Amino acid sequence: MPPVKRLTAGLLALIASSCAPDVDTLIVGGTIYDGSGNPPYVADLAISGDTIFALGNLDTLSAATTVDAHGLAVSPGFINMLSWSVESLLEDGRGQSDILQGVTLEVFGEGWSMGPLNEDMRKQLLADQGDIRFEVTWTTLGEYLQHLEDRGVSPNVASFIGAGTVRIHEVGYDDRPATPEEIQGMKALVAAAMEEGALGVGSSLIYSPDFFATTEELIEISKVASSYGGMYISHLRSEGNGLLQAVEELLTIAREANIAAEIYHLKAAGRDNWKKLDQVISKVQQAQKEGLAITADIYTYTTAGATGLDAAMPPWVQAGGDRMWAQRLRSIAIRFKLQEQMSTPTDEWESLLLAAGSPSNVILTGFKSDSLKYLTGKTLAEVAEMWDITPEMAAIELVLRDGSRVEAVYFIMSEENVRKKVALPWVAFNSDASAQAPEGNFLKSNPHPRAYGNFARLLGKYVRDEKIVSLQEAIRRLTSFPADNLMLRKRGRLEVGRFADVVIFDPATISDHATYLEPHQYSTGVSYVWVNGSMVLKKGHHTGATPGRFVKGPGWSGWQN
């Protein structure tokens, strides 16, 4: 019997390469919504590495993984324009409540960003931690975002630099204008963050210490972001009684800084202010006609905003930071002064308690102290009755006992107005919440249901059921529209050569299930999600993959995001 001939290493490699699949993933027969807003079409989509390799009839391609998408929508991954997953992704990098809705990019930075930090800010960040505990190993915003990528997260991450953060860094929590020297320091911090990859400047002017910033200060730091191609994005100084003036301030900043500007979670808060939304829309559209790049984003829940009890108190009592806030709240004289101000309508500061109309419309959702967690889900009115004190005094007492702002949901919005906003072509979408999971530390507090349902609610309730906008238009505003506004390279569309952030979902069944009383419920209808070409959701279940990246803005010199 002749000896068996040995195959050379080169021949083995040749045979192996000839058997290797052409691409990593082949999605066949899906209805392609490419993110442009154009009508959908049926085609196959191929992914190779982290990139979309081909679109069309791809019968001749072989793939390591083939997914049948017949009858399903295939779209770019969704962009969450306002995410608070800065801590939740440190706890659980899977980001499941958003991944299960098709979100592939979390955008942070509403007033506060996770850098730059000085030593006092680092200590405060450690001291303020509640159920989620983590080490602070970074100093700059870019270092934090890179830290997330290095640890492993499923969604991509990006951030604005917080106007409040740079103010704390240079000014502290003082209720005063910044000096010229302090403004120069803030501008230098913004420039450094933009070069690291920040998207622009984000402010949250209802809250201390952002409230203390003048319009001129905001213009100056926004000019720096503008020079790098960044955006100014803002929680307006008022969403209620002073809404129209607050919009004018944003437009002034956009004009003076020559910068694109976006309104965070556009709303008219409080029944008396609901009619102002039409005027806001007119103001924005007139500014657009004048050449200003003005946009907005919203969440899709009709009745409530989620924040803290700090939004029920005037900013002066919070000046100087949490320690000074608590010290003032211990004063009997200040308590009675606060009670009067908290119950008196005013245009000088924004009270969400008054906007809600009643303490029965304020639900307590999160506490730092274990001893108070039994109050989770109760209204401020119920706690006031339990303790036999006024609702204002109950809010003061809760903040003091918990040593935190106490998370709360305020019922302040109109269903009719939400429909109007969904219909606007210049509005993107956000959860204004963290990406969570119904397990572990996340179960120790109740988030707003938008944490689990914001994007599914858009596609189910407002697109499929109420037909406010077409599916292709909704997908455009979840994908290419925010990607273009943020000047993100190779994101937001299903095109050859772009990063493979891809979602498969069923338009006929996609639905939200979270409620205010039972918020920890996943949405359904999304079956597959890829982030940078890696499958993170398979048949509705998370794969455990964490391929998310730090997505950098236009100021980054490498610009290879």
ROVO-564845 format. One record per atom (N, C-alpha, C): x, y, z. Coordinates in steps of 0.1 Angstrom, whole numbers, plus 5000, padded with zeros to 4 digits. Layout:
<sites>
XYZ/...
</sites>
This chain:
<sites>
500949885000/500050005000/500950125000/500750224990/501650334989/501450425002/502450495006/502350585017/501450695015/500850745025/499950855024/500750985023/500551065012/501251185010/500851285020/501851355026/501451465035/501151595027/500151665031/499751795025/500651895031/501151985023/501952095028/501152195035/501752275044/501052375051/500352475042/501052505031/500552605021/499352555014/499352425011/498152365004/496952365014/497152325027/496152325036/495452465038/496352565038/495852705039/494952745027/495452695015/494752725003/493352655003/493252535008/492052465008/491052535018/491652575030/490852635040/490252765035/491152845028/490652975023/489552955012/489652855004/488652834994/487352795000/487352735012/486152695019/485552805028/486352905031/485853015040/484753095034/483753135042/482553205037/483053345032/482153395023/482553525017/482353635027/481353625036/481053735045/480753665059/480753755069/480353705082/478853675084/478053775079/476653765082/475953805069/474853725066/474053755054/472553765059/471953875058/470553895062/469753895049/468853795047/468253765034/466753805035/466253865024/464853885022/464153995030/464954075038/464354175046/463854295038/462954375044/462554505039/463454605044/464254665035/465354755039/464754895040/464854955052/464655095055/466055155057/466555215047/468055255048/468355375056/467355435062/467655555071/467455685063/467355685050/467255815043/465855875043/464855795047/463455835046/462755795033/463555745024/463055695011/462155565013/461355535004/460455415005/461355295007/460955195014/461655065016/461654985004/462654885004/462654784993/463154654999/462854544992/463254414996/464654384991/465554344999/466954304995/467654235006/468754175002/469654115012/470754215016/471354195028/472354275033/473454185039/474754215035/475854135039/476754225048/477254165059/478154225068/479454155068/480554225067/481954165068/482754245078/483154185088/483854255099/482954355106/483254485107/482454575113/481654665103/481654615090/481154705079/480054635071/479154725066/478254675056/478954645043/478954525038/479754475027/478954495014/477654455014/476854465002/475354475005/474654524995/473154534996/472654494982/471554414982/470954374969/470554224969/470554174957/470354024955/471753954957/471953894969/473253834972/473253684973/472453624963/472353474963/473753414962/474653474955/475953404953/476853414964/476553484975/477453504986/477253394996/478353345002/478253245013/478553325026/477953275037/478153355050/478253255061/479053305071/479153225084/477853215091/477053325090/475753325097/474753385087/473653315085/472553365076/471253385085/470653495083/469453525091/468353555080/467253485082/466053505074/465253625079/465153735071/464353855075/463153875067/462653775060/461453795052/460253845060/459653945056/458454005063/458854095075/460154115077/460654205088/461354325082/461354425091/462054555087/463554545091/464454585082/465854595085/466254735084/466854795094/467154935095/468454965101/468955085100/470155125108/469855115123/470855105131/470655105146/470155245150/469355255160/468655375165/469655455174/469555585173/470355675181/469555735192/469955715205/469255765217/469955905220/469256015216/469856145217/470056195231/469356135241/469656175255/469556045263/470655995267/470755875275/471455905288/470955845299/471555855312/472155725316/472755655306/473355525309/474855535314/475255655318/476655675322/477055585334/476155555343/476455465354/475955325352/474755315345/474155185343/475055095335/475755155325/476655075317/477855025324/478255095335/479255055344/478854935352/477554935355/476954815363/476754695354/476254725342/475854615333/476054665319/477154635312/477454685299/476554635288/475654555290/474754505280/473754605275/473354695284/472354795280/471054735275/470554635282/469554555275/468154625272/467754715281/466454775279/466454865266/467654915262/467754985249/468054895238/468954805240/469354705229/468054635224/467154595233/465954525229/464954615222/465254745221/464454835213/465154885200/466454825198/467154865186/468154975187/468355025199/469255135201/470755085200/471555145192/472955105190/473855215194/473355345197/474255455201/473555525212/474255535224/473855615235/474555745236/473855855236/474455995236/474256055250/475256085257/475256145270/475456295270/475356355282/475856495283/474856605285/473656575291/472656685293/473156765306/473956865303/474356955314/475556895322/475456765325/476556695333/477156595324/478456585324/479256485317/480156415327/480656305324/481556225333/482956275333/483256385328/484556455328/484356585320/485356675322/486556665330/486256675345/487056605353/486956605367/488156665374/487956755384/489056785393/488956695405/489856705415/489856615426/488656625434/488156745436/486956765444/485756695437/485656715424/484556655416/484656505417/485856445416/486056305417/485556245430/485856315441/485456275454/483856285455/483356385449/481856405450/481156295442/481756255430/481156155422/481156025430/482155995438/482255875446/481255885457/481156005463/480256015475/478756005471/478456055459/477056055455/476455925450/477355815449/476855695444/475855625453/474855565446/473755495453/473855345452/472855285445/472855145444/473955095435/474355175425/475455135416/476755195421/477755115423/479055155429/480155125418/481055225417/482155205407/483355295411/484455255406/485655325408/485755435398/486355555401/486555655391/487955665388/488355605376/489755585372/490055685361/489155775358/489355865346/489356005352/489856095343/489756245346/488956315336/489356295323/488656365312/487456285307/486656355299/485456295293/485856185283/486856205275/487356105266/487855985273/488556005284/489055885292/487855805297/486855865301/485655795306/485055715295/484855775283/484155705272/485055585267/486355605267/487255495264/487255385274/487055425287/486955335298/485755245295/484655295291/483455215288/483755115277/484355165266/484755075255/485654965260/486654995268/487654905272/487054795281/486054835290/485354745299/484454655291/483954705280/482954625272/481554665274/480954725264/479554765264/478954725251/477654695251/477054655239/476754765229/476154875234/475954985225/477155075223/477255145212/478155255211/477855365220/478855445224/478655555233/479355685228/478655795231/479255925227/478656025237/479256155238/478856245248/479156385244/478256475248/478456615248/479256645261/480056755262/480656795274/479656885281/479456865294/478356935302/478857075305/477957175302/478157315306/478257325321/477457245328/477457245342/478757185348/479257085341/480457015345/481657115344/481757185333/482957275332/482757395342/481557435344/481257535354/481657495368/481257375372/481757325385/483257315386/483857275375/485357255375/486057385377/485457495372/486157625373/485557725383/484257715385/483557815394/483057745407/482757615406/482157545418/480657565416/479957565427/478457565428/477957705431/478757805430/478457945435/477358005426/476458075432/475458155425/475958285421/476758295410/477358415406/477858405391/477958515384/478558505371/480058455372/480458385362/481858345361/482758465357/483958465363/484858575359/485458555345/486058655339/486658635326/487758525326/488458515337/489458405339/488858275339/487758265347/487058135348/486458095334/485858185327/485358155314/486458105305/487658165305/488758115297/489057975301/489057945314/489257805318/488257715313/486957755313/485957665308/486157645293/486457745286/486757735271/487857645268/488857645276/489957555274/489557405276/488657385286/488157255289/487357205277/486457295272/485657255261/486557215249/487557295246/488457265235/489057135236/489557105248/490256975250/489256865248/488056875253/487056775252/486656755237/486556865230/486156845215/487256775208/488556795211/489656725205/489656585209/489156545221/489056405225/487856335217/486956415212/485756355205/484456385210/484356485219/482956535224/482156585212/480856575213/479956615202/479656765202/479856835213/479556975215/479357005230/478557105232/478257145246/476757125249/476557055261/475157035265/474957105278/473757175279/473457245292/472057195297/471857225310/470557185316/470257295326/469557405320/469557535326/468457545337/467657445339/466657445350/467357415363/468457345363/469057295375/470357375379/470557365392/471857425397/472957325394/474157375390/474557515389/474457565375/473957485365/473757545352/472857665352/471857675361/470957785362/471757915364/472857905371/473658025374/474458085362/474558015351/475358055340/474558165332/475258265328/474558365320/474558325305/473658395298/473658365283/475058395277/475658495281/476958535276/478058425278/477958365290/478858255293/478658135284/477358105282/477057995273/477458015259/477358145254/477758185241/479258155239/479958205249/481458195248/481958045247/481357955256/481857825255/481357755242/480157795238/479557735225/480457775213/480957895213/481857935202/483057845201/483557785212/484657695211/484157565204/482957515209/482457395203/482157415188/481657535184/481357565170/482657555162/483757605167/484957605159/485457465156/484957365163/485257225160/484157155153/483157225149/482057165142/480957105151/481057135164/480157075174/478757145175/477957095183/476557145185/476357195199/475457285201/474957325214/473557265216/473357195227/472157125230/471757155244/470457185246/470057235259/468757195264/468657155277/467457155285/467257305288/466157355282/465957505283/465757555297/466057685299/465957745312/464557735318/463557725309/462157705313/461457615303/460657525307/459757455299/458257485302/458157585311/456757615315/456457765313/456357835324/455957975323/456958065315/458258035315/459158105307/459658035295/458857955289/459257865278/459657955266/458858045262/459158125250/460358205251/460658265263/461858335266/463058235265/462858115270/463958015270/464357975256/463357965248/463657935234/464358045227/464058165230/464758285225/466158285229/466458245242/467858235246/468658135238/468058015236/468657915227/468957975213/468058045207/468258095194/469358205194/469358285205/470458385206/471758315207/471958215215/473158135216/473558085202/472658025195/472957975182/473458075172/472758195172/473158305164/474558355167/474758395180/475958455184/477158365184/476958235186/478058145186/478258075172/477258105163/477358045150/477357895151/476457835158/476457695161/475057635159/475057515154/473757435154/473257415168/471957415170/471457405184/470257315184/470157235195/469057145196/468357165210/467057145210/466257155223/466157015228/466656995240/466456865247/464956845250/464456725248/463056685252/462056795252/461856855240/460956965237/459656935244/459157025252/457857015258/457357145263/456057155265/455357265272/454857205285/455457245296/455157175309/454057255317/453057185321/451957235329/450757275320/449557245324/448357265316/448257415311/448657505319/448457645315/449457685304/450457605301/451457635291/451357545279/450457445279/450357355267/450157425254/449457535255/449157615242/450357685237/451457695244/452657765240/453457675230/453157545229/453957465220/453857515205/452657555201/452557605187/453357725185/453557815195/454357935193/455857895193/456257785200/457557735200/457957685186/456957605181/457157545168/457357655157/456557765158/456657875149/458057945150/458457965163/459758025165/460857945159/460857815161/461957735155/461857735140/460757725134/460657715120/461057855113/460757965120/461158095115/462658105116/463258055126/464758055128/465357965117/464757855114/465257765103/465257845090/464157915087/464057995075/465158095074/465558145086/466658245086/468058185084/468158055084/469357985082/469957925094/469357935106/469857865118/469557725117/470457635122/470257495122/469757455136/468357455137/467757435150/466957305149/467157215159/466357095159/465957065173/465256955175/464856915189/464756765190/464656715202/464456575204/463356565215/462656445215/461556425225/461656285230/460956255241/460556115244/459056105242/458655975240/457355955235/456255925246/456555965258/455555945268/454856075271/453556065273/452656185272/452556265284/452756205296/452256275308/453356305318/454456255317/455456275328/456856305324/457556375332/458956395331/459656335343/460756275342/461456205353/462656285357/462756325369/463956405374/464056385389/464156485397/464256475411/463556585418/463456575432/462756675439/463456805439/464756805434/465456935433/464657025423/463956965414/463157045404/461857105410/461657075423/460557135430/460957255438/462257275439/462857385448/463557485440/463557615445/464357715438/465857695438/466457745427/467957715426/468757775437/468357885443/469157955453/469457865465/468457775468/468657695480/469657585477/469957555464/470957455461/472357505457/472457645458/473757705455/474857655465/476057635460/477057585468/477257435469/476357355462/476457215462/475557145472/475657015472/474756935481/474856955496/476156985500/476357005514/475657135519/475857245511/475157365514/473657355513/473157275503/471757255502/471157195514/471857085519/471357015531/471357105543/472457185544/472557275556/471457375556/471057435545/469957525544/468657455548/468457335543/467157265545/466957235560/468057235568/467957205582/467457335590/467457445584/467057575590/465557585590/464957605601/463457615602/463057735594/463757845595/463357965588/463357945573/464457885568/464557855554/463457755549/463157665558/462057565554/460757635551/460357735560/459157805558/459157895546/460357955544/460558045532/460357955520/460957835520/460957745508/459457705506/458757665517/457457625515/456557725508/456757855512/456057955505/456457965490/457757965487/458157985473/457757855465/457857745471/457457615463/456057615460/455157685467/453757675465/453257805458/454157895454/453758025448/454158025433/453258045423/453658045409/454558165407/455558135398/456558245395/457158215381/457658325375/458458305362/459958315365/460358325377/461758345380/462558215381/461858105383/462557975383/461457865379/461957755376/461057645371/460657545382/459357545385/458957445395/458057335388/458657215388/457857105382/456757055391/456857085404/455757055413/454557135410/454757265408/453657345404/453157315390/454057285381/453657245367/452757115367/453057025377/452356905378/450856925383/450657035389/449257075393/448857025407/449556915411/449156855424/450256765428/450456755442/451456655446/451056505444/449756485440/449356355436/449856315423/450356415415/450956395402/452456385402/453056355414/454456345415/454756205422/455356115414/455555975419/457055965423/457355915435/458755895440/459255765434/460355775427/460855655420/462255595424/463055675431/464355625435/464955695447/465455615456/466155665468/467555605469/468355685476/469755635479/469755555491/468955585501/468955525514/467955405514/468455285519/467655165520/466455185528/466555275538/465455295548/464255365542/464455425530/463355495524/462855425511/463455315508/463055255495/461555205495/461055185507/459655135508/458655245503/459155365501/458355475496/458355475481/459155395474/459155385460/457855355454/457355435444/456055425438/454955505445/455255555456/454155645463/454255785457/453155855458/453155995454/453656085465/454056205462/454456305472/453256335481/452056335476/450856355484/450656245494/450856125490/450756015500/451756025511/452956055508/453956065518/453656185528/453156295522/452756415530/451656375540/450756295535/449656245544/450156155554/451056055551/451655965560/452356035572/453056145568/453856215578/453056335584/451856365579/451056465584/451756605583/452256635571/452956755568/452456805554/452856925551/452556975537/453356895527/452956895514/453756835504/455056895502/455157025504/456457105503/457357055514/456857045526/457657005537/458056855535/457156775529/457556635527/458656625517/458656705507/459756705497/461056745504/461056855512/462256895519/462756785528/461856725535/462256615545/462856495538/462256455526/462756345519/464156365514/464456485509/465756515504/466756515515/466456565527/467356565539/467556415543/466456345545/466656205550/467456115541/467256135527/467856045518/469256095514/469656215517/470956265513/471156265498/470056285491/470056295476/468956385471/468856405458/467756485453/466456405452/466456275454/465356185454/464756185440/464756065433/464256055419/462756065420/462156135410/460756155410/460256165395/458956135393/458256155380/457156255382/457156355373/456156465374/455256445362/453956445364/452956435353/452556585349/453156625337/453056765333/452756785318/452556685310/452456705296/451156665290/450956695277/449756685270/449956575258/448956485257/448956385247/448856455233/448056555231/447956615219/449256685214/449956735224/451256795221/452256695217/452256575223/453256475219/452956435205/451756415201/451456385187/451956495177/451756615181/452356725173/453856715171/454456685182/455956685181/456456565173/455756445175/456156335167/456056365152/455156445148/454956475134/455956575128/456756635136/457656735131/458856675125/459256715113/460356645106/461756685112/461856785121/463156825127/463256775141/462556675145/462556615159/463156475159/464156455167/464756325169/464156265182/464656155187/464056085199/465156055209/464656045222/465556015233/464755945244/465455875252/464755805264/464855895276/465855985277/466156055289/466155965301/466755845299/466855745310/468055655307/468255575317/469455475315/468955345310/469855275303/469655135298/469755045310/468654965313/468654885325/468254745321/468054665332/467654525331/466754495343/465754405342/464954375353/465554275363/466754315368/467454235377/468454315385/468954255396/470054305404/469654445410/470654535410/470554665416/469454755409/469154725396/468254805389/466854785395/466554675402/465254655407/465054735421/466054805425/465954875438/465255015436/465055055424/464355175421/463455155409/462555245407/461655245396/461955355386/462455325374/462655425364/461355465358/461455575350/460355615341/460255495331/458955465327/458855355317/459555375304/459855505301/460655525288/461955455288/462555425300/463755355300/463655215293/462455155293/462255025286/461455035274/460755155271/459755155260/459755265251/460655365252/460555485244/460455465229/461455385224/461555375210/460555275204/460255165212/459255075207/457855145207/457655235217/456355305217/456255395205/457255465201/457255545189/456755455177/457455345175/457155265163/455855185164/455455155176/454155085178/452955175178/452955255189/451755345191/451655455181/452755525178/452555655170/452755625155/453455525152/453655495137/452655395133/452655275138/451755165133/450355195137/450055225150/448655235154/447955365151/448655475153/448055605151/448455675138/449455615131/449955665118/450255815117/450855865128/451256005128/452356035117/453255945116/454255955105/454455815099/455055805087/455355675081/456455615088/456555485086/457655405092/459055455087/459155475074/460455525069/460855655074/459855745077/460155875082/460555865097/459955775105/460255755118/461755705119/462055605111/463355545111/464455655107/464055735097/465055845094/465355925106/464355965114/464556045125/465155975137/465255845137/465955765146/467455735142/467755765130/469055715125/469855825117/469555845105/470455945097/470256085101/469056125106/468856265110/469756295122/469656225133/470556265144/472056235140/472356135133/473756115129/474356225121/473556285112/473956395104/474056525113/473156545122/473256655131/474456655139/474856535143/476056515152/477356505144/477156505131/478356495122/479156365124/478356255126/478956125128/479356065115/480556015114/481055955102/480655815101/480155775090/479855635086/478755565096/477855655101/476755595110/475455645104/474355575108/473055625105/472355585093/473055515084/472455465071/472855325068/472055255061/472455125056/473055145042/474355165041/475055185028/476355105029/476755055018/478054985017/479155075022/480055015031/481155085036/480855155050/479655165054/479255215067/479355115078/479555155090/479555065101/478254985102/478354855105/477254765105/476554775119/475854885121/474854895132/473454865126/472954755128/471754705121/470754645130/469454675127/468354625135/467354545127/466854435131/465754365125/464554365135/463454415130/462254415139/460954395131/459954365138/458654335132/457754455133/457454535123/456654655124/455254615129/454754495127/453454465131/453254425145/454354405152/454254355166/455054445176/455954525171/456854595181/455954685190/456254665203/455354725214/456154755226/455754855234/456254875247/455354815257/455854775269/455054715279/455254775293/456254855294/456554925307/455455015311/455155025324/454155115329/454855195341/454155295346/454655375357/454655285370/453755195371/453655115383/454554995382/454754945369/455554825367/456554855355/457554935357/458354985346/459454885341/459754785349/460854695345/460354585336/459854625324/459354525314/459954555301/460654465295/461154485282/460154505271/460454585261/459654595249/459954465241/458954445231/459054325223/458954375208/459454285199/459254305185/460654325178/461654355185/463054355179/463654215181/464054165170/464654025170/466154015169/466754105161/468254095160/468754235160/469954255166/470754375166/472154345164/472854415155/474254415153/474854545157/475954555164/476754675167/478154655162/478554745152/479854725146/480054585141/479054535135/479054405128/478954285137/478954305151/478754195160/477354175165/476854055165/475454035169/475354045184/474554135189/474354155203/472954105207/472054095198/470654045200/470353935190/469953815194/469653705186/468253645190/467353655181/465953605183/465353665196/465653785198/465153855210/465853845223/466953775222/467753745235/469153805233/469653865244/471053925243/472053815242/473053835234/474053735232/475253745242/475253855249/476353885258/477553955252/477453985239/478554045231/478554195235/479754255236/479954395240/480954465230/480454485218/481354545208/481254695207/480554755216/480354905215/481654985215/481655095208/482855185207/482555325212/483555395215/483555535218/483455605204/482255655201/482055725188/482355875190/483255915182/483856055184/483256155175/483156275179/482656385172/483556445162/483156555155/483956605144/485256675148/485356715161/486556775165/487756685167/487556555167/488656465169/489456455157/490756465159/491756475148/491656355139/491556235146/491556115138/490256095130/489156135135/487856135129/487655995122/487955885129/487755755124/486755675132/485655745136/484655685144/483755595137/
</sites>
